[in-house]
Amino acid sequence: MMRFRIGLLSLIFCCLTNFVWAQGSNAYELSSNTLIHLRQAGLPLEILRDLQSLIGIRFDTKEDLRAALQKLPRSPTTEALEQIEQFAEMRRLQLQAQEFSGDQKKGELVFRGEVEGELPREQLRFRSELLNLVRQEKYEKMRSEGSVEVEQWDRTLQAGFLFYERAEEGFANEDVRGPVQILRFNEEFRASAKQGKISGNLMQADLLRQQVLLQGRSEAEPARMELDLDEIRRQQAFNSLKELPPTSDSPETVTLQAAQATLNNQVRRLLLEGAVELFKSPEQLRIYGGRVQVEFDAAQQIQTVYAERAVCFEQPGRVARADSVRMEQATQLILLEGNAQVQTDQYNLQGESIKLYMDVSQGVAQGDDNSPIRVTILMDQPNSASNAFRCR
């Protein structure tokens, strides 16, 4: 029941690929991103797999690139050649604005008023009212304000403020010491793609440490994530140049809501705090609590969910409450501790510690040896559609 992936990191990053202005020229070079864009544009999978042998090789002219392409096991068609050239060309970011100023000594450029930019190689476009770029040796910074919008294929990002900073090893000033790579969106951040939606008042990503912080304005105005896990799996296969898995008649989705969400991909942990709500479909599992911690493995399969602070969870035919709840994927067990209560249409359970199977139909419960459970058998009670089986 708990076999679903953490897609937050990939969903946030899906629109951020190579967002910083390009430092390229009129040369050509294929990257893993190039192949993803070419697949999105409709290039056949067999040609894309052939192109993998050219990743990372720099071609100074279009002729050099074409000569290498003609040596592939399957020579691309004329139309395919044009698409490959389009996405492989290392052109700089194209910018326009009402006003422009620069400071060559500081390596700074400032664009004001209806700023629009495009990076054709990445199919990326953005708009804002102000764009400030700084580039120095081993350091670069970007700040954008005023209705910031970023688009890439079907993906969009919106915020009132964007800040990006990257410093290499050996760089240091009064504000930052490298290596560091930080991306931050403030003021009504929203991200949308086929894989889901994310919204909040602040999103900050430490790209080197693989950590993401997402905050809402308050518990009354929380951050929210809606993840389509089937689409995330399809996107992972798409990016890896694999055959796409079939679509499901019962999509696997997760909706998360909390005042704050912190993802640490290095230790494989997602922490949700403040008026937390988690809903998993198609199992119809809902979890409510003040704090929920999710731990997952290297394949991003969830292993453990630990919830505390006035926890309640509901499944069709069952609702349970406790001070804390722990769900284990390996054992398929749920442990309720502290003022534990379970309600079904057949019985009520109470105790300091109650152990349940995740599968409601198994109907097995155990109490703590030192604190046995009290069982109340229900006679002639309404069915599971009753409000008794709802947390709220």
Secondary structure, 3 states (H helix, E strand, C coil): CCCCECCHHHHHHCCCCCCCCCCCCCCEEECHHHHHHHHHCCCCHHHHHHHHHHECCEECCHHHHHHHHHCCCCCCCHHHHHHHHHHHECCCCEEECCEEEEECCCCEEEEEEEEEEEEHHHCEEEEEEEEEEEEECCEEEEEEEEEEEEEECCEEEEEEEEEEEEECCCCECCCCECCEEEEEEEEEEEEEECCEEEEEEEEEEECCCCEEEEECCCCCCCEEEEEEHHHHHHHHHHHCCCCCCCCCCCCCEEEEEECEEEEECCCCEEEEEEEEEEEEECCCEEEEEEEEEEEECCCCEEEEEEEEEEEEEEECCEEEEEEEEEEECCCCEEEEEEEEEEECCCEEEEEEEEEEECCHHHCCEEEECCECCEEEECCCCCCCCCHHHCCC
